[in-house]
Amino acid sequence: MLHGLLASAAVTLLIYAQATVGLPGIALGALILFVFAALGGAYLNLNYQWKQVLLPKGLVVGHALIAVIGFVMLLVAALR
């Protein structure tokens, strides 16, 4: 649950940054990927973990890949 809390706080800060000062295009793309990863994480949590059912590996890997790609994009935007 800490993972989801920290991730949602980071996404909220990125949304705030976009709303106030704007983000470069690559950072905005990262934000969109983070939102999709967050939606996937919420789906995994609500449909599988709460029911104590094994998480499907494909969805877990997809969730992780989307988040990692978003992080790399945000890192590239920050270092430019």
C-alpha positions in Angstrom: 0.0 0.0 0.0 3.0 2.3 0.6 4.0 1.7 -3.0 0.6 3.0 -4.3 0.6 6.0 -1.9 4.0 7.2 -2.9 3.3 6.7 -6.6 0.0 8.6 -6.4 1.7 11.4 -4.5 4.3 11.6 -7.3 1.7 11.6 -10.0 -0.2 14.3 -8.2 2.9 16.5 -8.1 3.5 16.0 -11.8 -0.1 17.0 -12.5 0.3 20.1 -10.4 3.5 21.0 -12.2 1.7 20.6 -15.6 -1.2 22.7 -14.4 1.0 25.5 -13.0 4.1 25.9 -15.1 3.8 23.2 -17.8 6.0 20.3 -18.6 8.1 19.5 -21.7 6.6 17.1 -24.1 8.6 14.0 -23.0 7.7 14.7 -19.4 4.0 15.0 -20.3 4.3 11.7 -22.1 5.8 10.2 -18.9 2.9 11.6 -16.9 0.4 9.9 -19.2 2.2 6.6 -18.8 2.3 7.0 -15.0 -1.5 7.6 -15.0 -2.0 4.4 -17.1 0.4 2.5 -14.7 -1.6 3.8 -11.7 -4.9 2.7 -13.2 -3.4 -0.7 -13.9 -2.1 -0.9 -10.3 -5.5 0.0 -8.9 -7.1 -2.6 -11.1 -4.6 -5.2 -9.9 -5.2 -4.2 -6.3 -9.0 -4.1 -6.4 -9.6 -7.1 -8.6 -7.0 -9.5 -7.4 -5.3 -8.6 -4.1 -8.5 -7.7 -2.2 -10.0 -11.0 -3.3 -6.7 -12.8 -2.3 -6.4 -14.2 -5.8 -3.0 -14.7 -7.5 -1.9 -11.8 -9.6 -1.6 -12.5 -13.3 2.1 -12.3 -14.4 1.3 -10.6 -17.6 -0.6 -7.7 -16.0 2.1 -7.3 -13.3 4.8 -7.2 -15.9 2.8 -4.8 -18.1 2.2 -2.5 -15.1 5.9 -2.5 -14.3 7.0 -1.9 -17.9 4.7 1.1 -18.3 6.0 2.6 -15.1 9.7 2.0 -15.9 9.3 3.5 -19.4 7.6 6.5 -17.9 10.3 6.9 -15.3 13.1 6.7 -18.0 11.2 9.3 -20.0 10.9 11.6 -17.0 14.6 11.1 -16.2 15.5 12.1 -19.7 13.3 15.2 -19.5 14.9 16.2 -16.2 18.5 15.8 -17.4 18.0 17.8 -20.5 
